[in-house]
Amino acid sequence: MFAQSPLILFFALAFAIAWIIWVAIALLIPDLSPGAGTFITIPGSWAPTLAALLIAGRLEGREGVRSLVRGLIVWRVGVQWYFIAIFGPILVAALAVAIHVLLGGTPPDIETIAAGLNLPSEEANFFVLVIMFPIVFLMLCFGGPLAEEIGWRGFAQPRLQALIGPGLAGLTIGIIWSLWHLPLLGLVPSATGQIPLWGYLLRTTAFGVVFAWLYNRTGQSVLLCLLLHAGLNTLWAFGLTTITQDTQLMVLFMILVGLATIWAYVSLTRVED
């Protein structure tokens, strides 16, 4: 059974482990604050990696587990890939802000950004935010990115793209990845800001394609996917409140994400051909 359908088993386990943990938390602690919810839900976030390690170990033994973990040490790639992974999300948001301002929109203020980080407004300034960026980024690396990427990209992406190609595999994983988050969004509604649920699901699906593109362009580096995941989460920490408070800015950001997704998909399809 394991050998015949490892991908189906992986997705089933990733959902089952995470959803059981998150639903149990919701039932046992119904009045979670947003801050507490963010931390207490982390154990469920490890479900994809745990599922991947269990199945790889069962199918291929220690070598299967080592092969999965090895993706985290694929680091010898061009410096540009590190730049794209770490700063790409913030640069896309910055471009959206620039277009927003050119169209007559109001630029975001530092106080609003600081509020998203729970910083007192009197302590908010550009220098503080610059100092906070690497601190927040490194902290977030050890949350969802490390907990998920060995599973989604290290296990599922190479196996699924061997069957249906990298672009379609990234899109499929993106859809599954977005739906996997549903109980978590119920526990921590602030995770979506003011983005409607459909927008959140669409955005996460799109990122599945972008992650597939980065994974294949960097020699199947799970490490770079982890850094991109952390870069996205850092953007949410710094800019989610700002982006979602203005409809025009949010739409511009979603359009840019959509264009990046289309480009990544076409690029992957050309490589496949």
N, C-alpha and C positions, 0 to 999 in steps of 0.2 A: 504493500500500500504506500509506504513512504517513497519507494523508488519510482512508483508510477505517477504520483501526483504531488511532488514536493512543493510546488508553487501554491496549489490549492490549500495544502496543509499549512504552509507558512501564513497565508492571508487569514485563514480560519483561526490559527493560534494567535496571530497578532491582534485580531479583533477580540477574540474571547478573553485573553489575558487582560488587555487594557480595559475593555468594557466592564468586566467583572469588578476590577479594582475601582474604576471610576463610579460605577453605579453603587457599589458598596459604600464608598465615601459619601456619595450624595444621600444615601439612606441613613448613614450613621451620624453624619455631620451636616444637617440640612442648611445651616446658616453660616456657610463659609464666607469670610471676607475675601475680596479679590486678591489681596496680598497672600493670605494664608492658602487660598485655593491654588495659586500658582505653584507653591512649593509642595503642598500635600498631594498634588496630582502627579508629580514627577515619577513615582514608582510605576504608574501605568504607562508612562512614556517609554519605558524600557521594553515593552512587549515586543516590538518588531525585532530588536536585537536578540532578545531572549529566544524568541521563536526561531530565528535564523540559526543561532548557535545550537539549539536543541536538534533541529532537523539536519543541519550539516554534520553534527557529531554522530547522529544516528545513521546517516547514509554513508559518510566518508571517514568517520572516526576522527582522531586527533588532527589528521592532515586537513580535513574539511574545516575544522574550527580554525586552524592556523591560517588556512587560505583566506577565510573571512577577515580575520584580524589583520592579515597582511595588507589589506587595502588601506588601512590607517597609516601605513608607513611608506606608501607610494608618494614621496615628497619631492623627488627630483623632476620637477617640471619647471617651465619658464616662470620667471618672476611675474610676468603679466597675468598668469592664471591666479596667483595669490592676490594680486591687485583686484582682479575681477571678482573673485570670491568674497573678499573682505569688504571692498568699497563699492562694488557694483550696485547693490541695492540702494545705498545712500545716494549714489550718483544719479540713478534713475529718478529717485524722489526729488533730488535737487533740480534735475532737468524739468520735471513736472512743475516745480515751484517757479522756475524761470519763465516757462511758457505761461503759467498762471498770471504772473506779474505783468508780462507783456500784453496779456489780454485784458488788463485792467484790474486784476485781482489784488487783494491785500496780501503782502508777504507775511509769513508766520512770524510771530514775535518769540523772543527767547523765553519769556515767562510761560508761554503755553507749552513749549518744548520741555521746560523744566518741570512743569506740572505733570507731564507724562512720566517723568522720572521720580515723582514725589519729592522734588527739591523745593525748598522754600523760595518764593519769588525774589526775596531780597538777596539770596545767594546766587541767583541766576545771572550768568554772563557767559560770553563766548568762550573765554579761557577755561572756565569750569567745565563746560560741555565738552571741550576738546580733551581735557584730562579724563573726563568720565568715559569717553568712548572706548579706549582700550580696556578699561576696567570692566565695563559692562559686557563688552565683547567676549573677554576671556571667561567671565563668569557664566555667560550663556552657552559657551562651547560645551560645558559639562552638564547641561540640561538636556533639552530635546535633541539637539544635534548629535551628541555622542550616543544618546539613548536610542535614536531611531535609524541613523544612517547606515550602520552595519546591516540592518535589516532591509530597508527600502532599496538602497543603492548597492550595498555589498552582496546581498543575497538575491533579491528579486530582479533587479535590473539586468544583470548579465544572463540570467536564466530565461527571462521573458523575451529579451531582445534576440536571443538565439532562435526563438520560435516565430516572432512577428516583426522583428526589426527594431532598431533603437528608438525611432521616433514614436511609433505606435506603442511601444513598451513604456516609454516615458509618460505618454498621455494616459495610458491605462493605469499605471501606478499612481499618477497624479489624481485620477478620479477616486481610486481606492483610498489613497492617502487623505483626501479631503473628507470622505465619508467616515473614515476612521476617527476623525477629530470630533464627531458630533456630540458624544457624551461629555467630552472635555469642555466644549463650548457651553453646555448647560451648566457645568460646575463653575466655570470662569467666563461669564458673558462678556466681561471687559476685554477679552482676548480679541474680539472682532471690532472693538471701538464702536463707531456708528455705521460700519459697513453692514448692509443687510446680509442675511445668512447666504443667500444665493451668490452674492458678490464674493463672500469669503470662500465658498466652495469653488467658484469659478477661478478665483485667484490661485488657490492652492493647487487646483488641477493644472493650471498653466505652468506653475513652478515645477511640476513633475517633468515637463518637457525640457525646461531650462536645466534642471539637475541632470537629466539624461545627456544633454549636450555637453555639459561640463565634465561629467563622468567619462564620456568617450573621448573628449578632446585632451584629457590629462592622463591617458593610459589607464583608465579605470581606477582613478584615485578616489577612494572613499574619504580620505583626509580633506581633499579640496571641496567635496560635497558637504562635509561637516562644517568647513569654514564658511561656505555659502549659506548654509542653514543658520549658522550663528550670525552672519551678516544680516540676513533677513530679520531674525529675531531682534537684533540690535536696532535695526530701523524701526521696528514696531515699538521698541522701548523708547526711542528718541522721538519718532515722528508720527506714531499712529494717531495720537490726539489731534495733532496739527492737520494731518491729511484728511481725517474723517470729519472734521468740523466744517469743512468747506466743500460743497458739492462739486464745484467746478474743479478744484484741485484733486479731489478723489477720482473724478471721471478722467482727468488728464493722466493721473498715475495709472489707472486701470488700462487706458489706451496704450500707454508706453509698455506696460507689462504684456499686453496682448501682442503688440508688434514684436517685442523681443521673443515671445513664445513662437510666433509664426516663423520668424527668422531661424530660431533654433531648430524647429521641426523641419523646415526646408533643408537646412544644412545637414541634419542627420539623414534625411531621405536621400540626398545627393551622395553621401558617403556610402549608404546602403546600396545604391545603384552602381 
